[in-house]
């Protein structure tokens, strides 16, 4: 057993990628740790569409370091004990794993199984559980007790199931310093559930309520996706558009789909767009009725 650190390599950066001196994106840089100063290199693969490039990265890093391993959720690697900051940035915690839903676009039930609660989870301020509200109220209460001790605004980033939002949960949110709560509205029917959840969460401003909104799945069209995203905004949440990608095949979407996704995942752009629209509406009403 060696005490030497591990280099972690990621095929792409996202909002949860670690940023310490031993975390690297892509190919080996010119300035990197000496071989004798590290024990292994781990290529971390989250998404199946990154497997091919990760295999290339394994060869590239393997030309410089003797022990290079590849693993992660995309390769169904054993979960093991979650270590904060190792493959996901510090602050992120998982208090449960799995999900009892069987959404056709989601691979969580197949890879993690039914929801299970952790008795021992690391403290953190970013809760990344797949379906936190499926946990028992006793477990949720324990998590809120931990969250009340955290030094940063709290984020529920895993996607809260709008169908399960209830008054008790809303009251618990008032006991913490809430940064953002991500809900989910992936279908037209789910948007209706989101509207009901928004009523329960009426005491929270729009800026604290985001909603993952799947676009491009099945027979979706740009028109239908746009209408769904607009409805999420009207409900009082900030949409976060997510272009669907199947498990074993990368879809190269058209420019129109990419622009739609980009617009509806940037809060500043959405606020600007709707501010302009409201200004035009006010002007028209002034002309018609004054």
C-alpha positions as CSV (number, residue, x, y, z in Angstrom):
1,X,0.0,0.0,0.0
2,X,1.5,3.4,-1.0
3,X,0.7,6.8,0.3
4,X,1.5,8.4,-3.0
5,X,-1.5,10.3,-4.5
6,X,-3.5,9.3,-7.6
7,X,-3.9,11.4,-10.8
8,X,-7.5,11.6,-11.9
9,X,-8.2,12.2,-15.6
10,X,-11.6,13.3,-17.0
11,X,-12.5,13.3,-20.7
12,X,-14.4,16.6,-20.3
13,X,-15.1,19.1,-17.6
14,X,-18.5,19.7,-16.1
15,X,-19.8,21.6,-13.1
16,X,-18.8,18.8,-10.7
17,X,-15.3,18.0,-11.9
18,X,-12.6,18.4,-9.3
19,X,-10.2,21.3,-9.8
20,X,-7.2,20.4,-7.6
21,X,-3.6,20.0,-8.9
22,X,-4.0,16.2,-9.5
23,X,-7.2,16.5,-11.6
24,X,-6.7,16.8,-15.4
25,X,-8.9,17.2,-18.4
26,X,-8.0,15.2,-21.5
27,X,-4.4,14.5,-22.7
28,X,-1.3,14.7,-20.5
29,X,-0.1,18.3,-20.3
30,X,3.5,19.4,-20.6
31,X,3.7,20.2,-16.9
32,X,2.5,17.2,-14.9
33,X,3.5,15.2,-11.8
34,X,6.7,13.1,-12.0
35,X,6.1,9.4,-12.3
36,X,7.8,8.7,-9.0
37,X,5.5,11.1,-7.2
38,X,2.2,9.3,-7.9
39,X,0.9,5.8,-7.5
40,X,-1.6,5.4,-10.4
41,X,-3.6,7.3,-13.0
42,X,-7.4,6.8,-13.0
43,X,-9.5,7.7,-16.1
44,X,-12.9,8.5,-14.8
45,X,-15.8,7.9,-17.3
46,X,-19.3,9.2,-16.4
47,X,-21.0,8.9,-19.7
48,X,-21.1,6.0,-22.1
49,X,-20.4,8.3,-25.1
50,X,-17.1,9.2,-23.6
51,X,-15.8,5.6,-23.5
52,X,-14.1,5.7,-26.8
53,X,-12.2,8.9,-26.1
54,X,-11.4,7.6,-22.6
55,X,-9.7,4.5,-24.1
56,X,-7.6,6.8,-26.2
57,X,-6.7,8.8,-23.0
58,X,-5.7,5.6,-21.2
59,X,-3.2,4.9,-24.0
60,X,-1.9,8.4,-23.9
61,X,-1.4,8.5,-20.1
62,X,-0.2,4.9,-20.2
63,X,2.7,6.0,-22.4
64,X,4.0,8.1,-19.5
65,X,2.8,6.3,-16.3
66,X,3.1,2.6,-15.6
67,X,-0.3,2.1,-13.9
68,X,-3.4,3.5,-15.6
69,X,-6.9,2.3,-14.8
70,X,-10.2,3.2,-16.4
71,X,-13.6,3.1,-14.5
72,X,-16.7,5.0,-13.6
73,X,-20.5,4.9,-13.9
74,X,-20.3,4.5,-17.7
75,X,-18.4,1.2,-17.2
76,X,-20.6,0.0,-14.3
77,X,-17.7,0.1,-12.0
78,X,-18.5,-1.0,-8.4
79,X,-19.5,2.1,-6.4
80,X,-17.4,1.5,-3.4
81,X,-17.3,4.1,-0.6
82,X,-17.9,7.6,-1.9
83,X,-14.9,9.8,-1.1
84,X,-15.7,13.6,-1.4
85,X,-13.4,15.4,-3.7
86,X,-11.9,12.4,-5.4
87,X,-13.9,12.1,-8.6
88,X,-16.4,14.8,-7.8
89,X,-15.6,18.2,-6.5
90,X,-15.7,18.9,-2.7
91,X,-19.1,19.8,-1.3
92,X,-21.0,17.1,-3.2
93,X,-22.6,14.3,-1.2
94,X,-24.8,11.3,-1.9
95,X,-27.2,10.3,0.9
96,X,-29.0,7.7,-1.2
97,X,-28.4,5.7,-4.3
98,X,-30.7,4.3,-7.0
99,X,-34.3,5.2,-7.9
100,X,-37.7,3.4,-7.8
101,X,-38.9,5.0,-11.0
102,X,-38.3,3.4,-14.4
103,X,-38.1,6.4,-16.8
104,X,-37.2,5.1,-20.3
105,X,-34.5,7.7,-20.8
106,X,-32.7,7.1,-17.5
107,X,-30.1,4.3,-16.8
108,X,-30.0,4.8,-13.0
109,X,-32.4,1.9,-12.1
110,X,-30.4,-0.4,-14.3
111,X,-27.0,0.6,-12.9
112,X,-27.9,1.4,-9.3
113,X,-31.1,-0.5,-8.6
114,X,-33.9,0.5,-6.3
115,X,-33.4,3.4,-3.9
116,X,-31.3,2.6,-0.9
117,X,-30.5,5.0,2.0
118,X,-27.0,5.5,3.4
119,X,-26.6,5.5,7.2
120,X,-23.2,7.0,6.9
121,X,-22.7,9.7,4.3
122,X,-20.2,12.5,4.1
123,X,-21.4,16.0,5.0
124,X,-21.8,18.4,2.1
125,X,-23.8,21.3,0.7
126,X,-24.6,19.8,-2.8
127,X,-27.1,16.9,-2.5
128,X,-26.7,14.8,-5.7
129,X,-29.2,12.0,-4.9
130,X,-31.1,10.7,-7.9
131,X,-34.5,10.9,-6.1
132,X,-34.1,12.3,-2.6
133,X,-37.8,12.4,-1.8
134,X,-38.2,8.7,-2.2
135,X,-36.2,8.3,1.0
136,X,-38.0,7.9,4.3
137,X,-38.9,11.1,6.1
138,X,-36.6,10.0,9.0
139,X,-33.7,9.9,6.5
140,X,-34.6,13.3,5.0
141,X,-34.8,14.9,8.5
142,X,-31.3,13.6,9.2
143,X,-30.0,15.1,6.0
144,X,-31.6,18.5,6.8
145,X,-30.0,18.4,10.2
146,X,-26.6,18.0,8.5
147,X,-27.4,20.7,5.9
148,X,-28.1,23.2,8.6
149,X,-24.5,23.0,9.7
150,X,-23.0,23.7,6.3
151,X,-21.0,26.9,5.6
152,X,-22.3,27.3,2.0
153,X,-25.8,27.8,0.4
154,X,-27.4,24.4,-0.1
155,X,-28.1,22.9,-3.5
156,X,-30.3,20.0,-4.3
157,X,-28.7,19.3,-7.6
158,X,-29.9,15.7,-8.3
159,X,-33.3,16.6,-9.5
160,X,-36.2,16.6,-7.0
161,X,-39.2,14.5,-8.1
162,X,-42.0,17.1,-8.4
163,X,-44.6,14.5,-7.8
164,X,-43.3,13.9,-4.3
165,X,-42.9,17.6,-3.2
166,X,-45.0,18.1,-0.1
167,X,-45.6,20.8,2.6
168,X,-43.2,19.1,5.1
169,X,-40.4,19.2,2.6
170,X,-41.2,22.9,1.8
171,X,-41.0,23.8,5.5
172,X,-37.7,22.0,5.9
173,X,-36.3,24.0,3.1
174,X,-37.0,27.2,5.1
175,X,-34.7,25.9,7.8
176,X,-31.6,26.0,5.6
177,X,-29.8,28.6,3.5
178,X,-31.2,27.4,0.2
179,X,-29.1,28.2,-2.9
180,X,-30.9,26.3,-5.6
181,X,-33.4,23.5,-5.8
182,X,-33.4,21.5,-9.1
183,X,-36.7,19.9,-9.9
184,X,-37.5,17.8,-13.0
185,X,-40.1,18.2,-15.7
186,X,-39.2,15.8,-18.6
187,X,-42.6,15.4,-20.2
188,X,-45.7,17.4,-20.8
189,X,-47.4,15.4,-18.0
190,X,-44.5,16.2,-15.7
191,X,-44.9,19.9,-16.4
192,X,-48.4,19.6,-14.8
193,X,-46.8,17.9,-11.7
194,X,-44.3,20.7,-11.6
195,X,-47.0,23.3,-11.5
196,X,-48.5,21.6,-8.4
197,X,-45.1,21.4,-6.8
198,X,-44.5,25.1,-7.5
199,X,-47.7,25.9,-5.6
200,X,-46.3,24.0,-2.6
201,X,-43.0,25.9,-3.0
202,X,-44.8,29.3,-3.4
203,X,-42.7,31.0,-0.7
204,X,-39.5,30.6,-2.8
205,X,-38.5,32.9,-5.6
206,X,-37.9,31.8,-9.2
207,X,-34.2,32.3,-8.9
208,X,-33.9,29.5,-6.4
209,X,-36.0,27.0,-8.4
210,X,-34.5,25.3,-11.4
211,X,-36.1,22.5,-13.4
212,X,-34.2,19.9,-15.5
213,X,-36.2,19.7,-18.7
214,X,-35.4,16.9,-21.1
215,X,-35.6,17.8,-24.8
216,X,-35.2,15.8,-28.0
217,X,-36.4,12.4,-26.6
218,X,-38.7,10.2,-28.7
219,X,-41.0,12.1,-31.0
220,X,-40.1,15.5,-29.5
221,X,-39.9,18.5,-31.9
222,X,-38.3,21.9,-31.5
223,X,-41.8,23.4,-31.4
224,X,-43.0,21.1,-28.6
225,X,-39.8,21.4,-26.7
226,X,-40.0,25.2,-26.8
227,X,-43.6,25.2,-25.6
228,X,-42.6,22.9,-22.7
229,X,-39.7,25.1,-21.7
230,X,-41.9,28.2,-21.9
231,X,-44.5,26.5,-19.7
232,X,-41.8,25.7,-17.1
233,X,-40.9,29.4,-17.1
234,X,-44.5,30.5,-16.8
235,X,-44.9,28.2,-13.8
236,X,-42.2,30.2,-12.0
237,X,-39.1,28.0,-12.4
238,X,-35.9,28.5,-14.4
239,X,-35.7,25.7,-17.0
240,X,-32.4,23.8,-17.6
241,X,-32.7,22.2,-21.0
242,X,-31.0,18.8,-21.4
243,X,-30.6,17.3,-24.8
244,X,-31.3,13.6,-24.7
245,X,-28.4,11.3,-25.3
246,X,-29.0,7.5,-25.5
247,X,-26.8,5.2,-23.5
248,X,-24.8,3.6,-26.3
249,X,-25.0,6.2,-29.1
250,X,-24.1,9.9,-29.4
251,X,-26.7,12.0,-31.3
252,X,-25.2,14.9,-33.2
253,X,-28.1,17.3,-33.0
254,X,-28.8,20.0,-35.5
255,X,-27.7,23.6,-35.0
256,X,-31.3,24.5,-34.1
257,X,-31.5,21.9,-31.3
258,X,-28.1,23.0,-29.9
259,X,-29.1,26.7,-29.9
260,X,-32.4,25.8,-28.2
261,X,-30.5,23.9,-25.5
262,X,-28.0,26.6,-25.0
263,X,-30.6,29.4,-24.7
264,X,-32.7,27.5,-22.2
265,X,-29.8,26.5,-20.0
266,X,-28.5,30.0,-19.4
267,X,-30.5,31.9,-16.8
268,X,-29.2,35.3,-17.8
269,X,-30.3,34.7,-21.4
270,X,-33.8,33.6,-20.3
271,X,-34.3,36.6,-18.0
272,X,-33.2,38.9,-20.8
273,X,-35.5,37.3,-23.4
274,X,-38.5,37.5,-21.1
275,X,-37.8,41.0,-19.9
276,X,-37.8,42.1,-23.6
277,X,-41.0,40.2,-24.3
278,X,-42.7,41.8,-21.3
279,X,-41.6,45.2,-22.4
280,X,-43.1,44.7,-25.8
281,X,-46.3,43.4,-24.3
282,X,-46.6,46.5,-22.0
283,X,-46.0,48.8,-24.9
284,X,-48.8,47.2,-27.0
285,X,-51.2,47.3,-24.1
286,X,-50.4,51.0,-23.5
287,X,-51.2,51.8,-27.2
288,X,-54.4,49.7,-27.2
289,X,-55.9,50.7,-23.9
290,X,-54.6,54.2,-23.0
